[in-house]
Each structure stands twice: as C-alpha cells, then as structure tokens.
Amino acid sequence: MTGLSPAPDERWVDEPAKRSGRTAYERDRARVLHSSALRRLAGKTQVVVPGESDFPRTRLTHSLECAQIGRGIGKSLGCDPDLVETACLAHDIGHPPFGHTGEAALADVAREWGGFEGNAQSLRILTRLEAKAFSPDGRSVGLNLTRAALDASCKYPWGPDVDARKFGVYADDVEVFDWFRAGVSEGVRCLEAQVMDWADDVAYSVHDLEDAVFTGHLRLELLADADERSALAALAAARYQPGGGASTDQFAQALDRLVTLPFWPRSYDGSHGSLAALKNATSQLIGRFARAAEGATREAFGPAPRSRYEADLVVPADVRAECEILKAVADRYVMSSPEATARYVTQTELVRELVELMLRGAPATLEPLLRGAFEAAPDDAGRRRVVLDEVASLTDASAVITHSRLTRTGG
C-alpha cells in the first residue's frame, strides 16, 4: 500500500509469484478467471433470463466471449493480450441479479448513500470483496491485481460527482482508485480499457441479436418492414450516448448496410442450416467490427505496436452506428417486450424489498463473509453499503430464494 510508483505491474500489496514462468498479467487473468464473483455471473441475466432456454448468453458467457474478442483486438494492436483479457473478464463482475433492472433498482435505493453502479461495484469486488489477498494490517485487498489490470478494467474512470448515472468508483474506494490512476489525467482511459469497452459493445450487440432470433423474440422478416426499420432507427438515435452526433438517418443507413450484407440471414426456422447461417452472420459481424477498429487505429497512430497510453482506439462512426442499431434491435424486441416489461416491475420490487429485509435483520441476514464488515462499518451509510454488497452478489435464482426466505422469517 506504500508508494505511487507508475510501474504498471505493481500490486497494491507486494506478492511474490508462487511459481516461475508467468507474467504479472497472466497471474491477473488467472485470478479473475478463478474468482467466485466471475462464476456467479453464470446465474445472472444478460438479456434473455437464464433458464428460459439453454441457448442464450448469461453474464458469464457474455464475459467469456467479450474476452475472446478483446484479446484478439488488443493483440493485433500490440497490447498485452492477457491484460486485455483480464479487463474483459472483469468488466461485468460487479453487476447484480436481473441485469440492468437490478442495477437500476439498487441505484434508486442507494441514491442517498453513495449510489450504486455495476462498474464501481466491479472495482469494489476486485480490490476489496473477493477473498484472495490481505494487507499487512489484515484488511482484504481483493484479488490484488496489478495497477495496469485495474486501470484496464475501469470503464468509467471517475466518481458519481462527475456523472451520477455511469461511474467507476465509490467514495469508499477512492484510495485504491487514486493509486492505480496515479499520473493519469482525469477521465482519460488506457488503450486496453478502450479495447475492452469496444469488445463489450461488439459482443453484446451481435450476440443479443443472435439470442433474440434463436429464442423467437425477433423474426428476421420484420426487418424488411419499412415502419419497423424507421422505429429501430429512431430508437437507436434516442438511446445513443449524448453528444454521439449520429442522426436517425445515419442509423437507418447503418441498418440498410447490415441487412444487405451477403452473409446477413434472411430468415430463421430452427433448422441446422438456418442456425449455421445465423452463427456465420455472428462471426462475420464480429470480424467486421473488430477489423474496422484495428484498421482505423493503425491509420491514426501508425503500424507500430501500441499499448497503455500510447494510442486511443478509433472506431469509425459508420461502424459504431451499425453496432448501435443492433443494440436497438435487442432493446425493441427483447428488453422492451410486454413480457419483459412486466417482469421488470416484479424484479424491481423484489430487489427493493430484499435490501429492506436484509437491513432489518443484519448482520444475521448476511453471509458470514460480510458480517465482519457490517459490524466494523463506521456509520449507517457504511452498513448499508455492505448490505448492497450482499444483494449485488446474488444470482437471479438466489435473489428469489433469499427474498422468499427472509419474507417468511421477517428478515
């Protein structure tokens, strides 16, 4: 915990390797891969609810696919591939049960005491909650990843005072945040973090489309309808990041380009051949988006290998628009369906009640792992933060089970 050396492979607590032959970033990758927090993502919603079908992605399979995409892009540009893969594996590790519905519910509950954000929760898990390493004074330091790995995993390198909707650190965790961000200008992201972010966008935009088609939420023939295409373009423009500069017409053109690509599937009937065609389209789209970013980045910064703060990832505007219109497809046909909307209401209420029930009976309602932190918290806000840690760690199924049990017992 001493010193603010800029060495990227430095750890918060010095920890000699257990065996020789591995780089610092190979060790980081292994630690995230073997963490219990990563395993729990297998039971957390990506878009389609886990258990509805065996085919769609969970948060875990999405993270693994994001890691594969990010590793390839990063390696092509000169980044350490293990470092990029570590960031991709860790990027969703703090997300709570029920996907963005659970995240929104916890953010609303915690508005008056520090807020809740899945990316800030990821940092908390990596540096505090995951049981792996300890400082000399006996405090948990989580996975004790290198400075570079924490930096690469930080999608939003700022606190809620900068952006209360999307941020990467709670007030409780500023000390370690300042340590791994030492010497870096506020808000600037390393190349590995930018690659992770684009790999995330590519993975979920393309795979959510595939899952929507496979599960029957989307009939591909609908995309030939002019009214549907206009609605999708308008939705993409409405949900696109403020300041993105893309108009409805640009998103409409992006959809036009996609559906006229030679590999774009025209229909899906569940047969072996149609599934193969769908999977081929998935692969082709991932390659299209990855190559575009690699080529534009080399054009801007030259062919020499780049890493850390030597370059920024460049994603062409037309390719980003194609990615965004695919996100709008999943939004319109899966996330905004009547069935999903009704489910969100139930899930939101369950999460809110779960926090109240756990607070009422804490620390007895908490897992043994967190009871000590609850008892040691200096104030009410600190105790509530520990309860959030507990609820956020739950899978979809364990949240339902825990809610049912605490409702019966009264907390």
C-alpha positions in Angstrom: 0.0 0.0 0.0 3.0 2.3 0.1 4.3 4.3 -2.8 2.8 5.5 -6.0 5.3 4.1 -8.5 4.0 4.3 -12.1 5.1 0.7 -12.6 2.1 -1.0 -14.4 2.8 -4.4 -13.0 3.0 -3.3 -9.4 0.4 -4.7 -6.9 -1.2 -2.9 -4.0 0.4 -5.4 -1.7 3.7 -7.0 -2.8 3.0 -10.7 -3.5 5.8 -12.8 -4.9 4.8 -15.3 -7.6 4.1 -18.9 -6.4 5.8 -20.4 -9.4 8.1 -19.0 -12.1 7.4 -18.6 -15.8 4.2 -16.5 -15.7 3.9 -12.8 -16.4 2.2 -10.5 -14.0 -0.8 -10.2 -16.3 -1.1 -14.0 -16.7 -1.4 -14.1 -12.9 -4.1 -11.4 -13.1 -6.1 -13.3 -15.7 -5.9 -16.5 -13.6 -7.1 -14.7 -10.5 -10.2 -13.2 -12.2 -10.9 -16.5 -14.1 -10.9 -18.5 -10.8 -12.9 -15.9 -8.7 -16.2 -16.8 -7.2 -17.6 -13.4 -8.5 -17.0 -14.5 -12.1 -18.6 -17.9 -11.5 -21.7 -16.2 -10.2 -22.2 -14.5 -13.5 -23.4 -17.8 -14.8 -26.7 -17.2 -13.0 -27.2 -13.5 -13.8 -29.3 -12.1 -16.7 -27.6 -10.9 -19.8 -30.7 -10.1 -21.9 -32.8 -13.3 -22.0 -33.5 -14.6 -18.5 -31.3 -17.6 -17.5 -33.3 -20.8 -17.6 -35.8 -19.7 -20.3 -33.6 -21.5 -22.8 -30.3 -23.3 -22.7 -29.0 -21.3 -25.7 -28.9 -17.6 -24.8 -26.0 -15.9 -23.1 -25.7 -15.3 -19.4 -23.4 -12.6 -18.0 -20.7 -15.2 -17.7 -20.8 -16.5 -21.3 -21.0 -12.9 -22.5 -17.9 -12.0 -20.5 -16.0 -15.0 -21.9 -17.0 -14.0 -25.4 -16.1 -10.4 -24.8 -12.7 -11.6 -23.5 -12.0 -13.6 -26.7 -12.9 -10.6 -28.9 -11.0 -8.1 -26.8 -7.9 -10.4 -26.7 -7.8 -10.5 -30.5 -8.2 -6.8 -31.0 -5.7 -5.9 -28.3 -3.1 -8.4 -29.6 -3.5 -7.1 -33.1 -2.7 -3.5 -31.9 0.2 -4.5 -29.6 -1.4 -4.6 -26.2 -0.6 -7.4 -23.8 -3.3 -10.0 -24.6 -3.6 -11.3 -21.1 -4.0 -7.8 -19.8 -6.9 -7.1 -22.2 -8.5 -10.4 -21.5 -8.3 -9.8 -17.7 -10.1 -6.5 -18.2 -12.8 -8.1 -20.4 -13.4 -10.9 -17.9 -13.7 -8.5 -15.1 -15.8 -5.8 -16.8 -19.2 -7.1 -15.7 -18.2 -8.8 -12.5 -20.0 -6.3 -10.3 -23.4 -6.5 -12.0 -26.2 -7.5 -9.7 -29.1 -10.0 -10.3 -31.7 -9.3 -13.0 -29.3 -7.4 -15.3 -29.8 -3.6 -15.7 -33.2 -3.9 -13.9 -31.4 -4.9 -10.7 -28.8 -2.3 -11.2 -31.4 0.5 -11.6 -33.3 -0.8 -8.5 -30.2 -0.7 -6.4 -29.2 2.7 -7.7 -32.6 4.1 -6.7 -32.4 2.5 -3.3 -28.9 3.8 -2.7 -29.3 7.3 -4.1 -28.9 9.0 -0.7 -25.9 7.0 0.5 -23.4 6.8 -2.3 -25.4 5.3 -5.1 -24.9 2.0 -6.9 -23.3 1.3 -10.3 -22.2 -2.1 -11.6 -18.8 -0.8 -12.8 -18.0 0.8 -9.4 -19.1 -2.5 -7.8 -16.7 -4.4 -10.1 -13.8 -2.3 -8.7 -15.0 -3.0 -5.2 -15.0 -6.7 -5.8 -11.6 -6.7 -7.4 -10.0 -4.6 -4.7 -12.0 -5.5 -1.5 -14.7 -8.1 -1.6 -13.2 -11.1 -3.4 -11.4 -13.3 -0.8 -7.8 -13.8 -2.0 -5.2 -11.4 -0.6 -4.7 -9.2 2.5 -2.6 -6.2 3.5 -0.2 -6.4 6.4 -2.9 -4.9 8.7 -5.3 -7.7 7.9 -7.6 -5.8 5.5 -8.8 -7.6 2.4 -7.4 -6.2 -0.8 -9.5 -8.5 -3.0 -7.6 -10.1 -5.9 -4.7 -7.8 -5.5 -4.4 -7.2 -9.3 -1.7 -5.1 -10.9 -2.1 -1.4 -11.4 -2.5 -1.9 -15.2 -5.2 -4.6 -14.8 -7.3 -2.4 -12.5 -6.8 0.5 -14.9 -7.7 -1.5 -17.9 -10.9 -2.8 -16.1 -12.1 0.7 -15.3 -14.7 1.6 -18.0 -15.6 4.9 -16.3 -12.6 6.3 -14.5 -14.5 8.9 -12.4 -16.8 9.1 -9.5 -20.6 9.9 -9.1 -19.7 13.6 -8.7 -18.7 13.7 -12.4 -21.6 11.5 -13.7 -24.2 10.1 -11.3 -25.5 7.7 -13.9 -22.3 6.0 -15.0 -19.2 6.0 -12.8 -16.4 3.6 -11.8 -15.6 4.2 -8.1 -17.5 4.8 -4.8 -16.2 7.2 -2.2 -15.2 4.2 -0.1 -12.7 3.0 -2.7 -11.1 6.3 -3.8 -7.8 5.4 -2.2 -7.1 2.4 -4.4 -8.6 4.2 -7.4 -6.1 7.1 -6.9 -3.3 4.6 -6.6 -3.8 2.8 -9.9 -4.8 6.1 -11.7 -1.7 8.0 -10.4 -0.2 10.2 -13.1 -3.2 9.9 -15.4 -5.4 12.8 -16.4 -9.0 12.6 -15.1 -11.3 10.7 -17.4 -8.6 9.5 -19.8 -8.7 5.8 -20.4 -5.8 3.5 -21.4 -5.9 1.7 -24.7 -6.7 -1.7 -23.0 -9.8 -0.2 -21.3 -11.0 1.2 -24.7 -10.5 -2.2 -26.3 -12.4 -3.8 -23.5 -15.3 -1.3 -23.9 -15.5 -1.9 -27.7 -15.2 -5.6 -27.3 -18.1 -5.4 -24.8 -20.2 -3.4 -27.3 -19.4 -5.8 -30.2 -20.1 -8.9 -28.1 -23.5 -7.9 -26.7 -24.8 -6.2 -29.8 -24.1 -9.1 -32.1 -24.8 -11.9 -29.6 -28.0 -10.3 -28.3 -29.3 -10.3 -31.9 -28.4 -13.9 -32.3 -30.2 -14.8 -29.0 -33.2 -12.8 -29.9 -33.6 -14.7 -33.2 -32.9 -18.1 -31.7 -35.5 -17.7 -28.9 -38.2 -16.3 -31.3 -38.3 -12.8 -29.9 -37.3 -11.5 -33.3 -38.5 -12.7 -36.7 -35.8 -11.6 -39.2 -38.5 -10.9 -41.8 -39.7 -7.9 -39.6 -36.5 -6.1 -40.6 -37.7 -5.8 -44.1 -40.7 -3.7 -43.0 -40.2 0.0 -43.5 -42.1 1.0 -40.4 -40.1 -1.4 -38.3 -36.8 -0.1 -39.7 -37.9 3.5 -39.0 -38.8 2.7 -35.5 -35.5 1.0 -34.9 -33.5 3.9 -36.3 -35.5 6.3 -34.0 -34.8 4.1 -31.0 -31.1 3.9 -31.7 -30.9 7.7 -32.0 -32.8 8.1 -28.8 -30.7 5.7 -26.8 -27.3 6.7 -28.2 -24.9 8.4 -25.9 -25.4 12.2 -25.7 -23.0 14.0 -27.9 -22.6 11.0 -30.2 -23.6 13.1 -33.2 -25.4 10.3 -35.0 -28.8 11.1 -36.5 -31.8 8.9 -37.2 -30.9 8.8 -40.9 -27.4 7.6 -40.0 -28.8 4.7 -38.0 -31.3 3.9 -40.8 -28.4 3.8 -43.3 -26.5 1.5 -40.9 -29.4 -0.9 -40.8 -29.6 -0.8 -44.6 -26.0 -1.7 -44.9 -26.3 -4.6 -42.5 -29.3 -6.3 -44.0 -27.8 -6.1 -47.5 -24.6 -7.8 -46.5 -24.1 -11.1 -48.3 -24.0 -13.1 -45.1 -27.0 -11.5 -43.4 -29.6 -14.2 -42.6 -32.9 -13.6 -44.3 -35.0 -16.0 -42.1 -34.6 -18.5 -39.3 -36.7 -21.7 -38.9 -34.7 -23.5 -36.3 -33.1 -26.0 -38.7 -29.5 -27.0 -38.6 -28.8 -25.0 -41.8 -30.5 -21.8 -40.6 -28.7 -22.0 -37.2 -25.4 -22.4 -39.0 -26.2 -19.3 -41.2 -27.1 -17.3 -38.1 -23.8 -18.3 -36.4 -21.9 -17.4 -39.6 -23.5 -14.0 -39.5 -22.5 -13.6 -35.9 -18.8 -14.4 -36.7 -18.8 -12.2 -39.8 -20.2 -9.2 -37.9 -17.7 -9.6 -35.1 -14.9 -9.7 -37.6 -16.3 -6.7 -39.4 -16.4 -4.6 -36.2 -13.0 -5.7 -34.9 -11.2 -5.2 -38.2 -12.7 -1.7 -38.6 -11.4 -0.6 -35.2 -8.0 -2.1 -35.8 -7.6 -0.6 -39.2 -8.7 2.9 -38.1 -6.5 2.9 -35.1 -3.4 1.9 -37.1 -4.3 4.6 -39.7 -4.4 7.2 -36.9 -1.4 6.1 -34.9 0.8 4.1 -37.3 1.6 0.4 -37.6 3.9 0.2 -34.5 2.6 -1.8 -31.6 0.7 0.3 -29.1 -0.4 -0.1 -25.5 -1.4 1.7 -22.3 -1.4 5.5 -23.1 0.4 5.4 -26.4 -2.8 5.5 -28.5 -6.6 5.7 -28.5 -8.8 3.1 -30.1 -10.5 4.6 -33.1 -13.9 3.2 -34.2 -15.3 4.6 -37.4 -18.6 6.4 -37.0 -20.4 4.3 -39.5 -19.3 1.1 -37.8 -20.3 2.4 -34.4 -23.7 3.2 -35.9 -24.1 -0.4 -37.1 -23.2 -1.6 -33.6 -25.8 0.7 -32.0 -28.6 -0.2 -34.4 -28.0 -3.9 -33.4 -28.4 -2.9 -29.7 -31.7 -1.2 -30.6 -32.9 -4.4 -32.2 -32.4 -6.3 -28.9 -34.0 -3.4 -27.0 -37.1 -3.3 -29.1 -37.8 -7.0 -29.5 -36.5 -8.4 -26.2 -35.9 -5.9 -23.5 -39.0 -3.8 -24.3 -41.4 -6.6 -25.0 -44.6 -6.6 -22.8 -43.5 -9.8 -21.1 -40.1 -8.3 -20.2 -41.7 -5.0 -19.0 -44.0 -6.9 -16.6 -41.1 -8.9 -15.3 -39.0 -5.8 -14.6 -41.7 -4.4 -12.3 -41.6 -7.7 -10.3 -37.8 -7.8 -10.2 -37.5 -4.2 -9.2 -39.9 -4.6 -6.2 -38.1 -7.8 -5.2 -34.7 -6.1 -5.1 -36.0 -3.2 -3.1 -37.7 -5.5 -0.6 -34.6 -7.6 -0.4 -32.5 -4.7 0.7 -35.0 -3.7 3.3 -35.3 -7.2 4.7 -31.5 -7.7 4.9 -31.1 -4.3 6.6 -33.8 -5.2 9.1 -32.1 -8.4 10.3 -28.4 -7.6 9.6 -25.8 -8.8 10.3 -27.6 -12.1 10.8 -29.2 -11.9 7.4 -25.8 -11.5 5.7 -23.4 -14.2 4.6 -20.6 -14.8 7.2 -18.1 -13.3 4.7 -19.7 -9.9 5.1 -20.8 -9.8 8.7 -17.5 -8.6 10.0 -17.5 -5.7 7.5 -21.0 -4.8 8.6 -20.1 -4.7 12.3 -16.9 -2.7 11.6 -18.6 -0.1 9.4 -18.2 3.4 10.9 -21.7 4.6 10.2 -25.1 3.8 8.8 -24.0 4.5 5.2 -21.2 2.1 5.6 -23.5 -0.6 6.9 -25.9 0.0 4.1 -23.1 -0.3 1.6 -22.3 -3.8 3.0 -25.9 -4.8 2.5 -25.7 -3.6 -1.1 -22.6 -5.7 -1.5 -24.6 -8.8 -0.4 -27.6 -8.2 -2.6 -25.4 -7.3 -5.6 -23.5 -10.6 -5.3 -26.6 -12.8 -5.6 -27.6 -14.6 -8.8 -31.1 -14.2 -10.2 -32.2 -17.5 -8.6 -30.5 -16.9 -5.2 -32.1 -13.5 -5.0 -35.6 -15.0 -5.4 -34.8 -17.8 -2.9 -33.3 -15.3 -0.3 -36.2 -13.0 -0.7 -38.7 -15.8 -0.1 -36.8 -17.0 3.0 -36.5 -13.6 4.5 -40.1 -12.8 3.8 -41.1 -15.9 5.7 -38.9 -15.1 8.7 -39.4 -11.3 8.6 -35.7 -10.5 7.9 
